[in-house]
Amino acid sequence: MLKTAAVLGCLLPIAVLAAPADRPATKLAPAEVLRLQAQAKRVTILRDKWGIPHVYGKTDADAVFGMLYAQAEDDFRRVERNFITALGRMAEVEGEKALYDDLRMKLFIRPDELKAQYKASPAWLKKLMNAWADGLNWYLHTHPQVRPQLLTRFEPWMALSFSEGSIGGDIEEVDVPALQRFYADMPVLAGAPDTGSLDREPGGSNGFAIAPHLSKSGHALLMINPHTSFYFRPEIHVVSEAGLNAYGAVTWGQFFVYQGFNDRLGWMHTSGGGDVIDEFLETVVKKDGKYWYRHGKELRPVKEVAITLPFKVPGGMAEKKVTAYFTHHGPVVRREGDKWVSVALMNQPLKALQQSYLRTRARDYKAFWKAMELRTNSSNNTVYADADGNIAYFHGNFIPKRDPRFDFTKPVDGSDPATDWKGLHSVEETIRLFNPKNGWIQNTNNWPYSAAGQYSPRRQDYPAYMSMNPENPRGIHAVRVLHDKKDFTLESLIAAAYDSQLTAFEPLLPLLLRAYDELPAGSPDKAALAEQVATLRGWDMRYALASVPTSLGIYWLQDLVKVHGPAAKEAGIPVLEYAEKRLTPAQRLEALARASATLEKAFGTWRTPWGEINRFQRVTGDIVQPFDDSKPSIPVPYASGNWGALAAYGMTSPQTTKRIYGERGNSFVAAVEFGPRIRAKSILAGGQSGDPASPHFSDQAEMYARGEFKDVLFYKEDVRKNLERQYHPGL
């Protein structure tokens, strides 16, 4: 039995190169310039008064060319950064600290394999990948002042490296410190303690669909409400004479609308779904100088793959060579005891890219279903509505078949063939809804068993691995704002999605009040906390800019999570459930005292209105936004989705300021009505452009903070009435 891993990497100096930030784009050959000029003439970009690009091309490839050119205009750094990350080349920009993030990517994404898949692509997709690269290279050619950090020329196969579009792909579930411990055989400094995963704003989304019989117009409605990092997806409209007509949010650098709609139907993705990643405990032995792993009664050779990891050093570059190990389950990513641990996940970039694009062109439910049959949308649920009046829900899409005798929430014995995946469940077999009688569908990254009220799927009808998330406060809230409601309009659907109730407090706040009421009359806490308790007793548990109890309540709950989160994790129960069922009255009151002290230290008094604390600030174009209490900011009423806020808003980076500055939550939000003509409204956090000098850097920020939406300009005649600029790319 292998007890320790060999030291697998070594540092080797290589030729000193110019610092990546100093690299000019690769110069195009004259013939290529002429070819791209001709393509640019076939593309027209109309920028509306909000700076939103409406891209029109003769073919889909022309539209994709213009789509990527427009994205690069708005924020080339984010486009390039996404593909530096996806290709596992971040250490070439950021140095050795990113080395094992790169290794994680290269265990799954390798150029030689992507190039082979590109060559095997169907002709229609190959044209789109060619246009993708051409649009970015044409942008760099026509903007010589732009100096890429690393990618000086984009190749068509690179589009396959980032093909599904989620904010956190499946690969990111692999633990980097554990990966480093295995492959470097060295200790890794511990990170910040896990306080129960509720100390920061979570990733996630809300999706609502309304059937025609519940809408005032008699048309289906869709609420598109992703909760992502701000500025992760811009707004775009892409149209071709060949039938493409998609509007919505596109992840920087991709050539498909990720969450949005066309003139016939719309799709909203929410993170979650079923179990799509499994770990296998591999029994490894060394024999004749090679590694073997046990599978049933046989020993199989461990596959070895040499991976080179270049990284930036002062004055140039160096590289680390790693021998990566693979079993038939997947790459080895860590150790558990004397076992190696391999991981299995969806890694089919060619099919994923096809599915991501084909759903944008679907014209009806049948065509959308056909795209879903590719089964590579691994990290998402999908809420759907269309102009035929259908609403639907797909809980996940990529769901491996497993032997239900095993608990796949933990690593399983990889030497037992019974634990192997046995293909994929068909779409028909997964958890779904189609036109439920209640007339609405919701998902908030929660379980599917409340998605349609009494017409929801039943848990007992499906294997446990088909749904991994529990109910959450947002799910409870969503059911409440949709249940027994009629005559929905775009405006009332938006209002429902922005309802200010904080449902997480409903079981917890009464326990705090009871703890106070049960204090002896002479207790010091009785007098010390009297005003705070009176303030919270009168609170309706709704957020508002002028609300003092919102501030006090949120700081109280944040304190409970921070202090008791580790114990909740050790007990194996959600931290809010732990706070409800396990804390003593004294612990609840102690948290209130600490929260009051925290507010007083930061703001001079615990009687601070929420709008003084919770702010929106965008002062630079940095990918990681710096915050400064001395610089201008906008008050925002929304609150964390952790507390049940449907309009989620929160901070993800360590807080170094007194105020809370939003970084994740409501980002691109849209409401759509599927009538004979599309009617839609949308809003972005901040604005379309990543350039602080642009008028569209933060022109939507005030509206965003008010929950005020702009009209989507879906038809060319409406775009022309609100036109800021019309041009051919680079001409």
N, C-alpha and C positions, 0 to 999 in steps of 0.2 A: 504494500500500500504506500502510495506517495505521501509523505508527511509534510514536505515543504516544497514550494515552487522554486525553480531555479531563478537566478537573476537573469532577466530576459533582455534587458536593454543596455545599451552603452552609448556614451556621448562621443561623437566624432566631429571634428571641425570640418567645415566645407568651405568652398570659396566665399570670400567676403562679397556680399551683394549690397547694392544700394538699399537703404531703408525702404520698406514697402510703401510708405506714404509718399515717397519721392518719385514713384514710377509713373511715367506717362503712359497713356494708352498705346497699344500696339498700332503702328501705322498701317493703314489699309492700302492694298495695292490699287493702282489706277482703275483696273477693270472692275474691282469690287466696289470702288466708289461710284462708278457709273451705274452698276447694278442696283446699289442701294438708293441712289438718287432716283432711279426710275420707280422703285417701289415706294419711296416717300411721296412721289407725285400722285400715287394711287390712294393715298391716305389723307383724310382731312380731320383735323382736330378742332372742335369748337369748345372753347372754355367759357362756361357760363359765369354769372356774376359772383358766384362763390368759388370760382377757380376749378370747379369739377370738370374733368375732361370727358367730352363725348367724342368717341373715336369712331370714324366711319371709314370703312375700306371696301374695296370691290369683293375681295375674297376674305375668308376667315384668316388666312395667313397675313393679308394686308392689315386687317384689324388688329391681329396680335402684334405685328410690327409696331403699329402706332400705339398700342396699349402699353408696350414696354418702354417706348420712347417717352410717353407721357409720364409714366411712373418715375423714370429716371430724372425727368425735369423736376418733379415734385420732391424727390428725396433719393438721389442716387446712393447716398451712403447706406440707407436702410436696405435698398435693393442688393447692393454688393454685400453688405454684412450678412444677410440671410443666406447667401450662397457660399460665402467664406465659411460660415458655420456648418452648412449642410455638407460641404465637401470635406469637412474635418481639417481646415487649414487656419484656424483661428490663432494657433501658436505662432504662425508666421507673421502675425500682426501684433499680438499681445505678449508674445514671449512664452517662456517655459511654463508659466502658471496655467496655460490653456492646453498643455501637452496631452493630458489624459482625457480632456473633453474631445480633443481631436481623435485620440485612439478610439474612444467610444463610437464616434461617427464612422471611422474607417473599418470597424468590425462589421459594419453593415453596408456602407456606401463606399464602393471602390471604383475608381475611374475605368479600369479595364472592363469590369462587368457592365457599367453603364454604357460604355461605348458599344459593347456587343448588343445590348438591348436596343440602343438607338438604331443600329444597323438592321435589327430584326423588326423594327417598328412598322406598322402599317403606313402606307404612303401618305395618307391624310395627316397623320400625327407627325410624321417626319417633317412635313411642310411647316407645321405649326412650330416645331422645335427650331427649325431653321430660321423662321421669322422671329422667334423669341430672341435668338442670339443676334440676328441682324439688327433688330430694333435697338438693343443695348449697345452694340458696336457702332451703329450709326450715331447714336447719342454721343458717345465718347469722341467720335471723329469730328462731330460738329460743335463740340464743347471742349476744345483742347486745354482750356483752363482748369478743367476737372481732372484731378489727379487721383486715380484709384488707389486704395490702400494696398491692393494685392492683385485683383483680377483685371488685368490690362486688356484681355480679350475674352469674350464669352464664346464658348463652343456649344453647339446644339445639344449634345448629350448631357450637358450640365443641368438642363431643365429637369432631368429625371432624378436629380439628387434631392429635390424638394417638391414632391409630387402630390402630397395629400393636403397640406395647408393648415393643419391644426397649430394652435399657439404653442403647444407642448406636445411634440410627436411622441410616439411610443418609445423611440430610442432613448428619450430623455428619462425614462423610468429606470434605466440602468444607473446604479449608484457609482459616481465617479471615484470617490475616495476608496471604495471597496475594490474597484477596478485597478486603481493605482497600487493598492496594497498587494494585489495578486501579481501584477506584471512588473512592478518595480521592486517587490519584496522589501518595502520600506514603510515605516510608520507615516501616517498622515495625521496632521493636526485635526483635532475634533472641531466641528463647527458649533454654531450656536445650538443650545438645547432645544429639542422639540417640545413646544408647549401645548401641543394638542392640535396643531394645524389651523388654529383660529386666531392667531395673533396678527395675521396679515390678511389683506383682502384676497380671497381665493380666485382662481381662474374659474371660468364657467360661463353660463349664458342662460337666457330665458327665451323660450319659443312658444308662442300662442297661435292657434289657428281657430277661426270662427266660421261655422257653416252658414250658408245663405239664409236659412230660416231664423237665424239669430241676429242677422245684420239688417239694418234699416233699409239698405239699398237692395237687399236680396242677392248680394254677391258675397263670395267667400273673402275673408280677410286674413292677413298674416302679420304677426308681430315679430320682427327680427331684432333681437336684443342680445348681441354677444357681449360678454364681459371679458375683455382682453386688456392687455397692456395698452395704454393710450398710444396712439399713432402707429399701432401695429398693422392696421389695415386702412388704406385710404378708400375713398369713394370713386367709382368710375362707371362709365357707360360705354359699352363696346358693341358696335353694329357692323354687320357686313351685308352686302347685297345677296349673299348666299344663304341668308336666313338667321345668322347670329344676331341676337338683340338682348344682351344681358346687362343688368344694372345691379350694383351693390358694392360690397366690400371685397377687395382683392388683397391678399397677403402680398406685401412688397416683393416684387420680382417674379410673381407667378402670372400665367397667362389665362387664368380662369377666374371667374367671379366665385368667391368661396361661399359667401352667404348673400343671397339676393333673389332676384326675380327676372323673368323675361316677360314678354307681352302675354303669356299664357299661364304661367305658373311660377311659384316661388318656393324656396327651400331655406330653412334655418337649421343650422347645426348647433347642438348643445353637447358639451363634453360629457363623456360617461359611457353608458352602454354596458356591454357584458365584459367578461374576463377575456382579454385579448393578449395577455403576456403571461407566460409561465416559466418557472425556474425548475431545473432538473438537477438532482444531486448525482454527480457522475463518480463512479468508482474507477479510479485511474491507477494503473500500475506501469512500472517502467520495465521494459523487456528488450534486450539487445540494443540498448541505447535509445529506444524510442518509447513514446507514451502510447498506452492502449487503454481503452475504457470498456467496461463490461456492459453487455446488452443481452439479457437472457442468458443463454448458455455459451455465448461466444464472446471473444475479445475482438474489438474493432480498433483499427488504428486511429489515433487522434490526428486530425488534419492539422498541419502546421502551415501558417501563412506569414511570410515576411512582410512587415509593414514599416515603412520609413516615415518618421515624424520630424519634419523640419521645424525649427523654431528660431525666433528672433533673439539675438544677443547683442550687446553693445558693439557697434561697429560692423555687424554683419549677421551671419546665420550659422547655426549648428544643426545637427540632426541626431535623433535617437532612433535606433533600430530595435524593433520589437518583433519577437516571434509570437504570433497570436495562435490560440488553440481553438479548435472547433470539433464538436461532435455532430451527429445528424440532427440533434435538437437545435443547435445554433452555437454561437461563440461562447467561450468560457469567460465569465465576467467577474468572478470572485471565488472565494473559498468559504466553506462552512465546515468547521471541524477538519476532518481528514478527507473531505470530499471537495471536488471541484464543482462549481455551479455554472451550468450553461443556461442560456435563455432563448426561448422561442417567441417570436413575434412576427407580425405581418411585415414582409419585406419584398413587396412586388411593385417596384416603382413604375414599371411600364403599364401594368393594369390600373394602378392608382391614378396615374396621369390621365389615362383614357377616361376613367370614371369621373374624375374631377371636371373634365371638359365636357363630356357628353351630357351630363345632367344640366348644364347651362343651355343646351340646345334642345332639350326635351320639350315636346309640344303638348303632351297630355300625360295622364297618370301611367298609362301603359308604357310609354317611352321612358318615363322616369324610372319605373320598376325595372325595365330592361337594363338601364345603367346601373341600378343597384345590384343587379345580378353579377356584376363583376366582383363584388364583395371585398373591396379594398378600402372602404371608408372605416378604418379600424377604430378610431378614437372618438367617434361621434354617434349621437342620435340625430334623427332628422325629423323636423316638423314641416309639413307640406300643405299647400293649398293651391287651387287652380281655378281657371275661368269656367270650367265645367261644373263648379260648385262642390268639388271634392275637397275634403281635408283628410290628412293621413299622418301616421306616425310610425317611424321605424326605430326600435330600440337597439342601436348598434347595427352592424352590417357584416363585419368580419367576426364570426363567432366559431372558433374551432370546436369540433366534436370531441368529447372526452368521456372517459369512463366515470360515471357519477359516484362510484365507490370511493374515489380519492378526493381529498381536500386540496384543490388547486389554488387556494388562497395562500398556501405555504409551498415551499419547494417539495417536489415529489421525487420518488426514487427513479432516477433515470435508467437504472439497470433493469427495471421491470418493464417489459414491452407493453404491458397493459396501460401504462401511463402515457404512452405516445398519443399525440393528436391523431385523429382518425378522419382527416379531411375537414371540410367546413360545413356548417349547417346551411341549408338553402335559405333564401330570403323568406320563403313560405314558412319555414320552421321557426324563424326568429319571432321575438315579441313585437307585435304590430297592432295598429288600429287603422280602420278605414271607415270613414263616415259614421262615427259612433252616434247613437240616438240623442245623447245629451247636447250635441251640436258644438262642442268645443274640445280642444286638446291643449294640454300644457306640458312642458317639461322645463325643469330648472336644475338640471344635473342630478335630479333625484331619481328615485325608483319609478318604474312605469305603472305602478299599481294604484296611482291616483291620477293618471294622465287624463282620464275622461270620466271622473266621478264614478258613479255606480256602473258605468259601462267600461271601466278600465280592465286591462288584462288581469288574470288571477295568478297569484304567485305559485299556487300549487300545480299549475298547468305547465310549468317550465323548469328545466334544470336550474339549480341555484347559480351556476356560473353565467347564466344569461343576463343577470342583473346584479351589479356589484355595489351600487350606491344605495344608502338608506334614504328614507324621506328626509327632507331638510326644511328649515323655516321658510325658505322662499317657496317651496312646493305647497306648504300649508297656506301661505299667503296667496299664491296664484289660484288655487282652487276657490278661495274665498272671493276673489274679485271677479271670477268668471261664473260661479255657480248661480243659477236662476236669474241671470242677466239677459236682457233682450235688447233689440234695436241698436246693436253696436254700430258705431261709425268709426272712421279712422280716428277722430278726435277722442271718442270715449274709450276706444281700445288703448290709445296712448295714455289716457288718464288712468286706466286700470293698471297699465304697466308701470306707472309712476305713483301708485298709491303709497302713502307715506307710513303705513303701519309697520312696526318693528315686532314681528310675531315671536321672535326668540325671547322677548321679555315676558310674554304672557304667563308662562309657567313659573318664571323665576322671580319676578318682582313681588308677587304676593308673599313669597317665602321670606323675602327681605323685610317686608312690612310686618309680617307676623313675628319675625325674630325681634324686631324692635318693640312691638307691642307687648311681648312677653318678658321684656326686661323688667327687673324690679324698679320700683319708683325711685329708689335712691341710687341707682346705678350711674356711674359717671358718663357712660355712653348715652344714657337717656337724654341728658342735657346737651352733650357734645354733638349729637347727631340729630337733634330735634328738627332743626330747620331743613336739613337735607332730606329727612324722611318725609316731612310735610310737603316739600317740593315734589318728591317722587310720588307721593300718594295722590297728588292732584294731576299727575301726568296721564295723558291719553295714550301713551306709548307710540306717538307719532313724531317723526322728525320735523323740524322747522328751523329756519334761520334764527329766529328770535328765542328759541326754546332753551332755557337753562336746564330743565330736567333731561333733555336729550343729551346734553354734554355730560351731566353727572351720571346718568344711567349708562351711557356707553363707556365712560371711564371706569365705572364700577364693574361692568361685565368684562371689559378688557383686563382688569386686574384679576378677576376670578380665573380667567383663562390662563393668564401668565403664571399665576401662583400655583394653580391646581392642575394645569394641563399635563405636566409630567406624571402625576399620580393617575390621572384619567387614562393616559396611554398605557401605563403599567397595568392598570385594571382591565384594559382591553375594551373600554366603552367610550363613546363619543364624549367630548369634554362638556358639552352643554347638558347631556344626560347626567354626567357625573356631578355637575354643578347643581342640578335639580335634586338628585337622589342621595348623594353621598355627603354633602357639606353640612356642617353643624350650624346652628343659628349664629354662634360666635364668629365663625369663619365668614359668613355673609356680611356681618356688621363690620368686621375688621377690614374687609375689602372696600366697604363704603368709606371708612375712615381714610384708608390709603388713597382711594380715588380723589377724595376731597383735598388731601394734602398735595397730590400730584397737580391738580388744577390750580391750587393756590400758589404753588411754587412757579408754575409756568406763566400764569396769567394774573396773579395777585389776588384772585378770589375764585372760589368754586362756583360762584354765581355768574359764570361766563356763558353768554349765548352761543349756541352751536355754530352760528355763522361767523363768529370771531375765531373759531378754532379750525373749522373744516373749509379748506380753500382750494381753488384751482390756480395754478401758476405755470406759465410757459414763457420763459424768458430767454432761452437759448434753443438752438437746433440740435443740441447734443442728444445722442441716442439714449443715454442715461441722463435724465433731466436733473440738474442741480436745483435745490430749493433754498430760498433765502427769505427769512421773515421781514427783512428790511425792504424788500422789493415788492412791487405791486402784485396783488393777487385778488381773486374774485371769491366772494362767499358762495358756498355750495350747500344746499340743504340735505343732499342724499347721504346715505350711510352704508356701512358695509353689508354685503350680502350675507355675511355670517350671522347678522342679527335679524335677517328676514326681509331686508330692503330689496324690493324688486329692481328699483333703479340703484344698482350697486355702485359704490364709490369708496375707494380706500387706498391705502399706501402699502407698497410692497417692500421697499428698501428700508433699511434700518433708519429710524427717525432721529435726525440730528437737529431738528428745528423744534420750536415750541408748538407751532401749528401743524396740523395734519394736511398734507398736500396729496391730492389724489394722483395715482399712477395707473390704477387698474379698475375696471368696472365698465359701466356704460361707455361705449366708445363710438362705434358706428351703430346707430339705431334707426330703424325704418319701420313704418307701418304701410301696408299695401292692400289695395282693394282691387279685386280681379273682375272688373266689369268689361263691357265691350271696349272701353278705353281704360288703360291703367291709370289709377289715381294713387299717389303715394306721397308720403312725407318722410323726411329724414333729418338727422342731425349728427355732427361729428364732434368729438372732444377737441376743442381748439380750432383746427382748420385743416385744409387740404394740403398745404405746403409745409415742408420741413425747413424752409428758409426764413429766418427771422425778418429779413428785409421784404418778404412778400406780404402784400395786403391780405393774403389768405392763410397767414401763419396762425392767427388767432381770431379771425373775424366771426367765428361761430361760438366763441367761448362764452359770451354773455348769454346768448340764447340757450346754449347747452346747460348753463347753470340754472336757467329759469324753466327748463323743460319745454322750451318753445322750438317747434320744428319748422324747417323750411319746406316749401313745395318741391318735390322731385320733378325735374324737367325731363320727362321721358320722351317726348315727341319733338322732332327737330324744329317744328314751327315755334314751340314754346322755348326751346333753347335759343333760337334766333331772336326772340323778343327780349331775352335776358342775356344777350351775348356780350362777352368781354373781349374775346379775341378769336379769330379764325386763321388757321395756317396749315401748311403741309410740314411734316416733321423735318426740321433742320433746313428748310428752304425759305 
